[in-house]
Amino acid sequence: MLASQAGGPVTALLAKAGAGDASALSDVFPLIYGELHRLAERQLRQEPDGHTLSPTALVHEAYMRLVDYSRMEWSGRAHFLAVASTAMRRILVEHARGHRSAKRGGALRRVPIDSVELGTDERSELLLALDEALVRLQALDRRQAQVVECRFFGGLTEEETAEALGIGLRTAKRDWAKARSWLHRELYGDRPM
């Protein structure tokens, strides 16, 4: 589980980063690297075998994107982890899109017909479908989409999600239930959960 701490050095550094201290965000990284790495491992476990990104590469790629948020007002560790999980999701979606593009001729090269192996990458397709459904959900209810990002992609608990989004625990639970139901209908139609 991802730890959520009220106060502490991470929260203080995030407050400094939000106030414009460029080095403060760099100082946060080593303090929560382990949590970010576990978050990346969790997301990559859902990917097909042979994924070209390692958890370490995913963490570092996400960090490079988070540096652009240096002037953001961070509300604490949970908020930072929620934003990091969103960055990781976007990286994985971009990777899946690139894979799909390559599969459909984006990186054509000649190979002998007898050496071609056929197969499908259903997980990449599901990740892309989920991302597209999340974009639609965000247009309908932004907070529900944020709850999904925190819970599903970030691995945050209900309490950490509520803290990261600045909402009550009952609201987080209700939004999670509604969003899961909506996404299931979008992805699977009328099939039972």
C-alpha positions as semicolon CSV with decimal commas, in nm:
position;residue;x (nm);y (nm);z (nm)
1;M;0,000;0,000;0,000
2;L;0,108;0,351;-0,063
3;A;0,166;0,541;0,255
4;S;-0,003;0,872;0,306
5;Q;0,152;1,105;0,557
6;A;0,008;1,427;0,686
7;G;0,292;1,673;0,698
8;G;0,645;1,546;0,697
9;P;0,941;1,624;0,475
10;V;0,767;1,530;0,148
11;T;0,475;1,764;0,209
12;A;0,711;2,045;0,310
13;L;0,922;1,997;-0,004
14;L;0,611;1,986;-0,224
15;A;0,494;2,314;-0,071
16;K;0,836;2,467;-0,152
17;A;0,813;2,333;-0,508
18;G;0,471;2,492;-0,548
19;A;0,613;2,820;-0,425
20;G;0,876;2,815;-0,699
21;D;1,174;2,634;-0,543
22;A;1,295;2,436;-0,846
23;S;1,524;2,208;-0,644
24;A;1,252;2,104;-0,399
25;L;1,080;1,871;-0,647
26;S;1,415;1,706;-0,717
27;D;1,455;1,651;-0,342
28;V;1,114;1,478;-0,323
29;F;1,209;1,212;-0,577
30;P;1,454;1,011;-0,362
31;L;1,216;1,025;-0,064
32;I;0,931;0,855;-0,247
33;Y;1,121;0,661;-0,511
34;G;1,024;0,329;-0,353
35;E;0,655;0,416;-0,364
36;L;0,683;0,532;-0,726
37;H;0,865;0,211;-0,818
38;R;0,591;-0,004;-0,656
39;L;0,331;0,201;-0,843
40;A;0,514;0,136;-1,172
41;E;0,548;-0,236;-1,094
42;R;0,173;-0,254;-1,026
43;Q;0,090;-0,087;-1,356
44;L;0,335;-0,297;-1,555
45;R;0,199;-0,621;-1,401
46;Q;-0,119;-0,546;-1,594
47;E;0,075;-0,519;-1,920
48;P;0,152;-0,814;-2,151
49;D;0,471;-1,013;-2,099
50;G;0,772;-0,877;-2,278
51;H;0,682;-0,511;-2,225
52;T;0,977;-0,297;-2,325
53;L;0,946;-0,058;-2,030
54;S;1,087;-0,160;-1,694
55;P;0,944;-0,022;-1,369
56;T;1,259;0,190;-1,330
57;A;1,225;0,333;-1,681
58;L;0,857;0,409;-1,621
59;V;0,935;0,589;-1,294
60;H;1,207;0,799;-1,457
61;E;0,992;0,883;-1,759
62;A;0,706;0,987;-1,527
63;Y;0,945;1,197;-1,320
64;M;1,062;1,380;-1,632
65;R;0,701;1,476;-1,695
66;L;0,642;1,577;-1,333
67;V;0,929;1,824;-1,350
68;D;0,701;2,029;-1,578
69;Y;0,459;2,059;-1,283
70;S;0,715;2,227;-1,060
71;R;0,493;2,533;-1,005
72;M;0,188;2,322;-0,920
73;E;0,033;2,360;-0,577
74;W;0,072;2,013;-0,431
75;S;-0,165;1,925;-0,150
76;G;0,063;1,650;-0,021
77;R;0,213;1,309;-0,085
78;A;-0,114;1,146;-0,200
79;H;-0,176;1,426;-0,449
80;F;0,177;1,388;-0,588
81;L;0,132;1,010;-0,621
82;A;-0,203;1,057;-0,794
83;V;-0,046;1,291;-1,050
84;A;0,248;1,051;-1,092
85;S;0,008;0,761;-1,157
86;T;-0,168;0,968;-1,422
87;A;0,166;1,043;-1,587
88;M;0,251;0,671;-1,585
89;R;-0,087;0,585;-1,737
90;R;-0,029;0,836;-2,016
91;I;0,316;0,691;-2,086
92;L;0,172;0,339;-2,108
93;V;-0,111;0,456;-2,334
94;E;0,137;0,631;-2,565
95;H;0,344;0,313;-2,568
96;A;0,035;0,105;-2,656
97;R;-0,058;0,348;-2,935
98;G;0,294;0,323;-3,075
99;H;0,275;-0,055;-3,055
100;R;-0,063;-0,057;-3,233
101;S;0,073;0,177;-3,500
102;A;0,373;-0,047;-3,556
103;K;0,144;-0,350;-3,572
104;R;-0,061;-0,185;-3,845
105;G;0,233;-0,101;-4,066
106;G;0,391;0,193;-3,887
107;A;0,729;0,020;-3,887
108;L;0,718;-0,203;-4,193
109;R;1,014;-0,414;-4,283
110;R;1,050;-0,712;-4,515
111;V;1,070;-1,055;-4,353
112;P;1,040;-1,403;-4,500
113;I;0,680;-1,528;-4,479
114;D;0,778;-1,843;-4,291
115;S;0,936;-1,641;-4,007
116;V;0,623;-1,436;-3,931
117;E;0,460;-1,507;-3,597
118;L;0,097;-1,407;-3,564
119;G;-0,055;-1,299;-3,236
120;T;-0,266;-1,030;-3,075
121;D;-0,193;-0,789;-2,801
122;E;-0,533;-0,773;-2,635
123;R;-0,398;-0,596;-2,327
124;S;-0,276;-0,300;-2,530
125;E;-0,614;-0,276;-2,701
126;L;-0,794;-0,290;-2,364
127;L;-0,566;-0,018;-2,224
128;L;-0,642;0,204;-2,523
129;A;-1,015;0,137;-2,491
130;L;-0,998;0,218;-2,120
131;D;-0,810;0,541;-2,191
132;E;-1,070;0,644;-2,450
133;A;-1,351;0,560;-2,206
134;L;-1,177;0,764;-1,934
135;V;-1,160;1,062;-2,169
136;R;-1,537;1,031;-2,224
137;L;-1,598;0,989;-1,851
138;Q;-1,388;1,298;-1,780
139;A;-1,615;1,497;-2,012
140;L;-1,917;1,373;-1,813
141;D;-1,775;1,377;-1,461
142;R;-1,416;1,493;-1,413
143;R;-1,400;1,389;-1,047
144;Q;-1,510;1,032;-1,120
145;A;-1,237;1,005;-1,382
146;Q;-0,984;1,134;-1,127
147;V;-1,103;0,874;-0,875
148;V;-1,044;0,599;-1,134
149;E;-0,694;0,728;-1,204
150;C;-0,613;0,733;-0,833
151;R;-0,764;0,394;-0,750
152;F;-0,697;0,186;-1,062
153;F;-0,379;0,336;-1,199
154;G;-0,235;0,486;-0,881
155;G;-0,321;0,201;-0,648
156;L;-0,435;0,451;-0,386
157;T;-0,674;0,341;-0,114
158;E;-1,015;0,503;-0,078
159;E;-0,878;0,719;0,202
160;E;-0,572;0,828;0,000
161;T;-0,792;0,901;-0,301
162;A;-1,021;1,120;-0,091
163;E;-0,718;1,301;0,050
164;A;-0,553;1,348;-0,291
165;L;-0,869;1,492;-0,444
166;G;-0,978;1,691;-0,140
167;I;-1,314;1,514;-0,112
168;G;-1,488;1,316;0,159
169;L;-1,439;0,942;0,196
170;R;-1,808;0,867;0,124
171;T;-1,786;1,077;-0,193
172;A;-1,474;0,889;-0,305
173;K;-1,646;0,553;-0,244
174;R;-1,960;0,662;-0,427
175;D;-1,766;0,804;-0,723
176;W;-1,555;0,486;-0,745
177;A;-1,866;0,266;-0,757
178;K;-2,038;0,485;-1,017
179;A;-1,726;0,515;-1,233
180;R;-1,656;0,140;-1,227
181;S;-2,014;0,067;-1,331
182;W;-2,003;0,327;-1,610
183;L;-1,668;0,204;-1,741
184;H;-1,786;-0,157;-1,738
185;R;-2,086;-0,063;-1,953
186;E;-1,861;0,134;-2,189
187;L;-1,607;-0,148;-2,225
188;Y;-1,826;-0,459;-2,204
189;G;-2,181;-0,350;-2,280
190;D;-2,446;-0,545;-2,095
191;R;-2,222;-0,833;-1,984
192;P;-2,247;-0,879;-1,605
193;M;-1,955;-0,765;-1,387
